[in-house]
Amino acid sequence: MAFIATLAGILLVTQIVSHACNRVGIPDVIGQILVGVVAGPAILNWIYPGGMIFEFQEIGVIILMFIAGMESDLSLLKKYLKPAVVVALAGILLPIVVMGIAADLFGLQWFESLFIGVIFAATSVSISVAVLREYRQLNSKEGATILGAAVADDIGAVMVLSILISMSGTAGGSEVGHSSLLFTLVKQILFFGGTYLLIRWLAPYLIHLSGQLLTIASTSVMAMVICLGMAALADFVGLSGAVGSFFAGIAVANTKKKETINRSFVPIGYSIFIPVFFVNVGLSMKLATSLESWIFIIIMTILACLTKLFGAGGGAKLMGFSVPSSYIIGSGMIARGEMSLITAQIGYEAHLLSSEYYSDVITVIVLATLLAPFILKHSLKATHHLGATE
């Protein structure tokens, strides 16, 4: 029952804090992350990451991205596919180079420095999705590009991570060695082929079939099966489960029951699982104790924000977006969240990252994730996208 009591406390406090954040014009995801920072190992040490909290937060990010997929305009995603890939590539390369060099200047080994660059190449768009959804910009051209770039970014980051682990010649990740790297790429190609079949034929058939079942909420249950099944499949092929659930959402949006399913998923996600996801981001943060650690954290946090802002934003500008739109896209790619946390954990277990810097890197990930919604909101304000909501 200890977890049940903890969960009740998390949900109550996040509701109060989110209300307070909305009253003062701060994205409520910031409040939820701060709940984790204050209640977790960083300050009060009341709640620890892991266990059932980890399972709930994993479901939270899966449902959040499923809702994002359902609310995305597929034709808009197709239209901005090419710029999304360019944005992703630019947003991967600049962090790897700049943050890798910065880590090297702090005295880390070159391979460890390279790995730190790879950690910050990954983007967690879940938090940006929450802000874009809050301000009804998910289906804008910038929102579509951010979503598409996040998927391409995820694939690119996983590929680079797999290459690094195979180069290190050490175990510790799910994909190790040159043969497993090739196998991973084959699995991912098959995954995206299967995703097309799901969107085109399978999801509409399954949703239609569920309507014939004499059970309560059969359509929503079938949608949940598709959502969780795609997330598990994506994880199996070496991608984030969030990628699978995002495409599951797109597939379900291609059915006649889209609105019914969306109305059931939003309460399920936002009433229990999604707040736990944001709280868990804060729980991952630990306060540094030495001056050297704080200097490392501050500099790397600044670079983590700037490299994505200018990398992804520069890629958008290269593809013909205006400066304000490029600013939105760049700021929408800053958040790191679960993908960077997972990458850091895999690398730590594979001995690509020393214990001396592991905690500092986790703190940088959390700080960059905390700053991301503020920067994204500022970019939206600067381009007058929030006129109707302010």
C-alpha positions, 0 to 999 in steps of 0.5 A: 500500500506504500506505493498507493499512498505515494501515488495519491500524494503525487496526484494531489500535489501535482494538481495543486501545483499545476493550478498555481502554475496556470494561474501565473502563466507557467506551463504546468509541466514545469510545476510537475517536474519541480514536484519531483525535484523537491520530493525526490533525492535532490531535496527532501528525499521522500520519493525515489525513482524506480519501482512502480513509479518507473512503470507508471511514468513509462505508461505516461509517456506512451499515452502522452505520445499516443494522444499527440499522434491522434491529434496530429494532422497526418497530411501535415506530417507528410508535408513537412517530412523532409524539413523534419529529417534535416532539422533532426540531423542538424539537431543531432550533429551540433550537440555531439560536436560541441558538447563532446568538445566541451566535455573533452576540455573538462578533462574527460577521455575522448570516448567518454566525451563523445558519448556525452555528446551522443546523450545530448543528441537525443530529444524528448519531445514529450514535454514540448508536446504537452506545451504545444498541446496546451497552446493548441499549436500541435497541428501548426507547421512548426508542431508537425516539423517538431514531431517529425524531427523527434521521430527521426532524431530518436532513430538517429540517436539510437543508431549512433548509440549502437555504433558507440557501444559496438566500438567500445566492445563492452556489454551493457546495452540491448544491442552489442556488436557489429552484427547486432547493429545490423540486426537492429537496423533491419528490425527498425526497417521492418518496424516502419514497414509494419507501421504503414500497414497498421495505419493503412489497414490493420488499425481501422479493421481492429477498431471496427472489429472491437465495435462488434464486441459485447463488452464495456468500452471495447473500442477504447480497450482495443485502442489501448491494445494498439497503443501499448502493443506498438510501444512494446514493439518499438522498444523491441527494435531498439527505439523508444516506446514513445515512437511506437505509441505516437504512430499508434495514435496516428493509426487510430486517428485514421479510423471513424472512432477517433473522437470517442477514443480521444475523449477516453484517453485524455482523462486516463492519461492526465488523471494518473499516468502523465503527471507521474511521468513528469514527476519522475523527470524531477526525481532523477535529479541530484544536487551536486556537492563540489564547485567543479561539478556545478561549473560542469553542470552550468556550462553543459546545461547552457550548451545543451539548450543552445546546441539544440536551439541553433542546431535544429533551428538552423536546420529549419532555417536552411529548409526555408522556415522564417526566423520566428518559425525556426526559433519555435522549432529549435526551442521545441527540440531542446527537452531531453527527458526520458531518451537522454536518461535512458541513453545515459543509463545504457552508457553507464552500464556499458562503461561508456560513462564514469560514475564520477560524471553520471550524476552530473550528466543526469542533473544537466538533462533535468535542468535542460528539460526544465528550461525547455518549456519556458524557452518554447513558450517564449518562442510562441509568444515572440511570434504572437502564436499565443494571442488567443490563449494569453 
